[in-house]
Amino acid sequence: MVATFQFSLLSALMCNLVNNIPMTAMMLSITQHAALSAQMNTAMAYSLVIGSNLGGNFTTFGALAGILWLESARRFGWSTTITDFLKIGLFITPIAILASSIVLAIEFLVF
């Protein structure tokens, strides 16, 4: 469970340095060539999916969807700052990643 959370969090943080799609392609290549068991390799791939999808919620620039959402909101007269988005994202995203990683770990233990 710890490994799935750490890898999900790492990929989430990385998708804010590099957009989530190129980050996923890069990290998928790394995980496929790692010397891991088949089950652990699958768990890391799913952890990558968790991190790359939820990681874009840290900041508006972590994923294209955040940028498009911010622009659409502005067109409808709702304004927010990147700082406001970041405050919420830094609070909610780690909780969502932790919950998702726990579910993933339980699924691998049970099934």
C-alpha positions as CSV (number, residue, x, y, z in Angstrom):
1,M,0.0,0.0,0.0
2,V,2.8,2.4,0.8
3,A,4.4,1.8,-2.6
4,T,1.2,2.5,-4.5
5,F,0.6,5.7,-2.5
6,Q,4.2,6.9,-3.0
7,F,4.2,6.2,-6.7
8,S,0.8,7.8,-7.1
9,L,2.0,10.9,-5.3
10,L,5.3,11.0,-7.2
11,S,3.5,10.8,-10.5
12,A,1.0,13.5,-9.3
13,L,3.7,15.8,-8.4
14,M,5.6,15.2,-11.6
15,C,2.6,15.9,-13.8
16,N,2.8,19.4,-12.4
17,L,6.4,19.8,-13.6
18,V,5.7,18.2,-16.9
19,N,2.1,18.0,-18.3
20,N,0.3,14.8,-17.3
21,I,0.3,13.1,-20.7
22,P,4.1,13.3,-21.4
23,M,4.8,12.4,-17.8
24,T,2.6,9.3,-18.1
25,A,4.3,8.2,-21.3
26,M,7.7,8.6,-19.6
27,M,6.9,6.9,-16.4
28,L,5.1,4.0,-18.1
29,S,8.3,3.3,-20.0
30,I,10.2,3.4,-16.7
31,T,7.8,1.0,-14.9
32,Q,7.7,-1.4,-17.7
33,H,11.5,-1.9,-17.6
34,A,11.8,-2.0,-13.8
35,A,12.7,-5.4,-12.3
36,L,9.3,-5.9,-10.5
37,S,7.1,-8.8,-10.2
38,A,4.1,-9.0,-12.5
39,Q,1.7,-8.0,-9.8
40,M,3.8,-5.1,-8.6
41,N,4.3,-3.9,-12.2
42,T,0.5,-3.9,-12.6
43,A,0.1,-2.1,-9.3
44,M,2.6,0.6,-10.3
45,A,0.9,1.1,-13.7
46,Y,-2.4,1.7,-11.9
47,S,-0.7,4.0,-9.4
48,L,0.6,5.9,-12.3
49,V,-2.9,6.2,-13.6
50,I,-4.1,7.5,-10.2
51,G,-1.3,10.1,-10.0
52,S,-1.5,11.3,-13.6
53,N,-5.3,11.8,-13.4
54,L,-5.6,13.3,-9.9
55,G,-2.3,15.2,-10.1
56,G,-3.7,17.7,-12.4
57,N,-5.9,18.9,-9.5
58,F,-2.9,20.3,-7.6
59,T,-2.5,23.2,-10.0
60,T,-4.3,24.6,-13.1
61,F,-1.3,23.8,-15.3
62,G,-0.9,20.1,-14.2
63,A,-3.3,19.0,-17.0
64,L,-4.8,20.7,-20.0
65,A,-8.3,20.2,-18.4
66,G,-7.4,22.6,-15.5
67,I,-6.3,25.3,-18.0
68,L,-9.5,24.8,-20.0
69,W,-11.7,24.8,-16.9
70,L,-10.1,28.0,-15.7
71,E,-10.7,29.7,-19.0
72,S,-14.3,28.5,-19.3
73,A,-15.0,29.7,-15.8
74,R,-13.7,33.1,-16.6
75,R,-15.9,33.3,-19.7
76,F,-18.9,32.7,-17.6
77,G,-17.9,35.5,-15.2
78,W,-16.5,33.4,-12.4
79,S,-13.0,34.4,-11.5
80,T,-10.5,32.6,-9.4
81,T,-6.8,32.9,-9.0
82,I,-4.2,30.2,-9.4
83,T,-3.5,30.6,-5.7
84,D,-7.1,29.8,-4.8
85,F,-7.0,26.8,-7.0
86,L,-3.7,25.7,-5.5
87,K,-5.0,26.1,-1.9
88,I,-7.9,23.7,-2.6
89,G,-5.8,21.4,-4.7
90,L,-3.0,21.0,-2.1
91,F,-5.6,20.0,0.5
92,I,-8.0,17.8,-1.5
93,T,-5.7,16.0,-4.0
94,P,-3.4,14.2,-1.5
95,I,-6.6,12.9,0.3
96,A,-8.0,11.7,-3.0
97,I,-4.7,10.0,-3.9
98,L,-4.5,8.3,-0.5
99,A,-8.0,7.0,-0.7
100,S,-7.5,5.8,-4.3
101,S,-4.2,4.1,-3.3
102,I,-5.9,2.4,-0.3
103,V,-8.6,1.0,-2.6
104,L,-6.0,-0.1,-5.1
105,A,-4.0,-1.9,-2.4
106,I,-7.1,-3.6,-1.0
107,E,-8.0,-4.8,-4.5
108,F,-4.6,-6.3,-5.0
109,L,-4.7,-8.0,-1.6
110,V,-8.3,-9.4,-2.0
111,F,-8.2,-10.3,-5.7
